[in-house]
Amino acid sequence: MAFPRVNHLRIPNKIMLTTEFWVTLAFLGGGAAIVGLMTWIEKRPKTKLEPRLFPTTFVMLIAGLVALMALFHMVDLLKPVAGH
C-alpha cells in the first residue's frame, strides 16, 4: 500500500487573482515608479547652486522600503500553503 502522489507545487489560478494580489502589485509598481522618478530628479544637472527643497533621497528610501515590503508580500502570496 503506497501513499497517493501529492503535487505540493500546484498553485490554483484563483489564488493569484485576488484583490490582495492586485493591491500588492500596485504598491510594488508605485514604489518602483517613485524610486525611478526620484533617481531621475537627483541625476539631473543643477542649474542653480541652491539646494533643492524637496528631500528626494528620503522619499526614495521610503518608496524603496514600501516596494521591498510589497515584493516580500507578493512572494508570500505565491507560495503554497499547507491545507489548501
Summary of the structure (lengths in Angstrom):
residues: 84
radius of gyration: 20.5
end to end distance: 25.0
largest distance: 80.3
contacts: 167
relative contact order: 0.19
helix: 62%
strand: 0%
